[in-house]
């Protein structure tokens, strides 16, 4: 389930000159700054540079959140960045958990400030949570998706904690509702998560690998094959679960041979290609 980011001149000028209209502009400038940084990291295929430079951006985003602690957008951006950095680059489990804890807290706070009646989504009775989901519309999909992906990564990082695993039902319901509202959002990325959820366990333990297979295929189809992580997870979560060596090797070979560059996916595609090589190298020991 392991899954697995800003033009600054205007902001500096705003602070330095303290023009009378600055307070009106700073919100939109900061948002543009965050979006541009996020895109720059996501579209970078130099893993070493991103790995080495990302901590500076994390500190920078922390400062922006500290400036506007109830800004749903900035909390959302910070949550995504911390979660992605921890998932892609942090191998120390204790440190990764701290980053994922922070990301989840910020994602839930972003939902609370940015969506109607969305506070305490992790602790309210499940029936109330499910009722809240049913009231959501397509306009809420971006916030729902970002919350779901961050929350799922937090569960993965805390998979040794039964109380964390107990929250999986909420995340699964959240992502299922997201798929109902907008199945093509993020090039069908929601299906990657739905596929993982159904292949966490073998059938004897409640897993539904064939349903998961369908979700993985949806993720690949809706991204026109550009989301390489979908194929990696398809191989690791499904093909290994059902001991299909032929499918496993075919998917991973396709990932290795495919270009990493794709809008918004380059960084994670580069990570996916590394994971594909590692899975192929270990295939003889697994099958």
C-alpha positions in Angstrom: 0.0 0.0 0.0 3.0 2.2 0.2 2.6 5.0 -2.2 3.8 6.4 -2.2 5.3 19.5 -5.2 6.4 28.1 -6.2 7.3 32.8 -8.8 8.6 34.4 -5.6 9.5 37.9 -6.9 6.0 39.3 -6.4 5.9 38.0 -2.8 9.3 39.6 -1.9 8.3 42.9 -3.5 5.0 42.8 -1.6 6.8 42.4 1.8 9.6 44.8 1.0 7.6 47.7 -0.2 4.6 47.3 2.0 2.3 48.9 -0.6 -1.1 49.8 0.6 -2.7 47.1 -1.7 -0.4 44.4 -0.6 -2.8 42.8 2.0 -5.4 42.3 -0.8 -2.9 40.7 -3.1 -0.9 38.5 -0.7 -3.5 35.7 -0.6 -3.5 35.2 -4.3 0.2 35.6 -4.7 0.9 33.0 -1.9 -1.5 30.6 -3.5 0.2 31.0 -6.9 3.5 30.5 -5.2 2.4 27.3 -3.5 0.9 25.9 -6.7 4.0 26.7 -8.8 6.3 25.0 -6.2 4.1 22.0 -6.1 4.1 21.7 -9.9 7.9 22.2 -10.1 8.6 19.4 -7.7 6.0 17.0 -9.1 7.4 17.5 -12.7 11.1 17.0 -11.7 12.7 13.7 -12.4 16.0 14.4 -10.5 15.2 12.5 -7.4 18.5 13.4 -5.7 17.8 17.1 -6.1 14.2 16.8 -4.9 15.3 14.7 -2.0 18.0 17.2 -1.0 16.0 20.3 -1.7 12.5 19.3 -0.4 13.3 19.9 3.3 13.9 23.6 2.6 10.5 23.8 0.9 8.9 22.0 3.8 10.2 24.7 6.1 9.1 27.4 3.7 5.5 26.0 3.6 5.5 25.7 7.4 6.2 29.5 7.5 3.3 30.2 5.1 0.9 28.0 7.2 2.1 29.7 10.4 1.2 33.0 8.8 -2.3 31.8 7.9 -3.1 28.9 10.2 -6.7 28.7 9.1 -6.1 28.9 5.3 -7.6 25.7 3.9 -5.6 26.0 0.7 -2.2 26.4 2.4 -3.0 23.6 4.9 -3.9 21.4 1.9 -0.7 22.2 0.0 1.4 21.6 3.1 -0.3 18.3 3.9 0.3 17.0 0.3 4.0 18.1 0.3 4.8 16.5 3.7 2.9 13.3 2.9 4.6 12.9 -0.5 8.1 13.7 0.8 7.7 11.2 3.6 6.3 8.5 1.3 9.0 8.9 -1.4 12.1 9.7 0.6 12.0 9.0 4.3 13.1 5.5 5.2 13.3 6.0 9.0 9.9 4.8 10.3 9.9 7.1 13.3 10.6 10.2 11.2 8.1 9.1 8.5 5.4 8.7 11.1 6.0 12.2 12.4 5.7 13.7 8.9 2.6 11.7 8.1 1.0 12.6 11.4 1.6 16.3 10.6 0.2 15.8 7.1 -3.0 14.1 8.3 -3.6 16.7 10.9 -3.2 19.5 8.3 -5.4 17.7 5.8 -8.2 17.3 8.3 -7.8 20.9 9.3 -8.0 22.0 5.7 -11.2 20.0 5.3 -12.6 21.6 8.5 -11.9 25.1 7.3 -12.6 24.6 3.7 -15.7 22.4 3.5 -19.1 22.7 5.1 -19.6 20.6 8.2 -16.3 18.8 7.7 -14.7 19.0 11.1 -13.7 15.9 13.1 -14.1 13.6 10.1 -11.8 11.0 11.7 -13.7 10.8 15.0 -17.4 11.4 14.3 -19.6 8.3 14.3 -19.3 6.5 11.0 -23.0 6.9 10.2 -22.6 10.6 10.4 -19.4 10.5 8.3 -21.2 8.4 5.7 -24.1 10.9 5.7 -21.7 13.8 5.2 -20.1 12.0 2.2 -23.5 11.5 0.6 -24.0 15.3 0.7 -20.8 16.2 -1.1 -20.9 17.4 -4.7 -18.4 17.4 -7.6 -17.0 20.8 -6.5 -15.7 19.2 -3.3 -13.8 16.4 -5.2 -10.3 18.1 -5.1 -10.5 18.6 -1.3 -11.9 15.1 -0.8 -9.2 13.5 -3.0 -6.3 15.3 -1.3 -7.7 14.4 2.1 -8.1 10.7 1.1 -4.6 10.3 -0.4 -3.0 12.0 2.6 -5.1 9.9 5.0 -4.3 6.7 3.2 -0.5 7.4 3.4 -0.9 8.0 7.1 -2.6 4.6 7.6 0.2 3.0 5.6 2.9 4.6 7.8 1.0 3.4 10.9 0.0 0.0 9.7 1.4 -1.5 13.0 -1.4 0.3 14.9 -4.8 -1.3 14.9 -6.5 2.0 15.7 -5.0 3.5 12.5 -6.1 0.5 10.4 -9.6 1.0 11.8 -9.8 4.3 10.0 -9.3 2.6 6.6 -13.1 2.1 6.2 -13.5 5.9 6.3 -10.8 6.5 3.7 -12.2 3.7 1.5 -15.6 5.3 1.6 -14.2 8.8 1.0 -12.3 7.6 -2.1 -15.3 5.6 -3.4 -17.5 8.7 -3.2 -14.8 10.7 -5.0 -14.8 8.2 -7.8 -18.6 8.4 -8.0 -18.5 12.1 -8.3 -15.6 12.5 -10.7 -14.0 9.2 -11.9 -11.5 11.1 -14.2 -10.2 13.4 -11.5 -6.3 13.4 -11.4 -6.4 11.2 -14.5 -8.3 8.5 -12.5 -5.8 8.5 -9.7 -8.6 7.6 -7.2 -8.7 4.1 -8.8 -5.1 3.4 -7.8 -6.1 3.8 -4.2 -9.3 1.8 -4.6 -7.3 -1.0 -6.2 -4.8 -1.1 -3.3 -7.7 -1.1 -0.7 -9.1 -4.3 -2.3 -5.8 -6.1 -2.5 -4.4 -5.5 0.9 -5.5 -9.0 2.0 -6.0 -12.4 0.3 -9.6 -13.5 -0.3 -9.6 -15.7 2.8 -9.0 -12.6 4.9 -11.6 -10.4 3.1 -9.6 -9.2 0.2 -11.2 -8.8 -3.2 -8.4 -9.1 -5.7 -10.5 -9.3 -8.8 -12.3 -6.0 -7.9 -8.9 -4.5 -7.2 -7.7 -5.6 -10.6 -10.5 -3.8 -12.2 -9.6 -0.6 -10.3 -6.0 -0.8 -11.3 -7.0 -1.2 -14.9 -9.2 1.9 -14.6 -6.3 3.9 -13.2 -4.2 2.9 -16.1 -6.9 3.5 -18.7 -8.0 6.9 -17.3 -4.4 8.2 -17.3 -3.7 6.9 -20.8 -1.0 4.7 -19.3 1.0 7.7 -18.0 0.6 6.9 -14.3 3.4 4.4 -14.0 2.7 3.9 -10.3 -0.6 2.3 -11.2 1.2 -0.5 -13.0 3.7 -0.9 -10.2 1.0 -1.3 -7.7 -1.0 -3.5 -10.0 2.0 -5.8 -10.2 2.9 -5.6 -6.5 -0.6 -5.7 -5.0 -2.5 -7.9 -7.4 -0.1 -10.0 -9.5 1.9 -11.0 -6.5 -1.2 -11.7 -4.4 -2.5 -14.2 -7.0 0.9 -15.4 -8.0 0.7 -14.3 -11.6 4.4 -14.1 -12.6 3.7 -13.4 -16.3 1.5 -10.4 -15.6 3.9 -9.2 -12.8 6.9 -9.1 -15.1 5.0 -7.7 -18.1 3.7 -4.7 -16.1 7.0 -3.9 -14.5 8.9 -4.2 -17.8 6.4 -1.8 -19.3 7.1 0.7 -16.5 10.9 0.4 -16.9 10.6 1.0 -20.7 8.2 3.9 -20.4 9.2 7.6 -20.3 8.9 9.1 -16.8 7.9 12.6 -18.0 4.2 13.3 -17.8 2.5 16.4 -16.5 2.1 16.3 -12.7 3.4 12.7 -12.6 7.1 12.9 -13.5 8.5 12.7 -9.9 6.3 9.8 -8.9 6.9 8.0 -12.2 10.6 8.2 -11.6 10.1 6.7 -8.1 7.8 4.1 -9.8 10.6 3.1 -12.2 13.0 2.5 -9.3 10.4 0.4 -7.5 9.7 -1.6 -10.7 13.4 -2.5 -11.0 13.5 -3.6 -7.3 10.4 -5.7 -7.7 11.8 -7.4 -10.8 15.1 -8.1 -9.1 13.2 -9.8 -6.2 10.7 -11.7 -8.4 12.7 -15.0 -8.4 12.7 -15.1 -4.6 8.9 -14.3 -4.4 7.5 -16.6 -7.1 
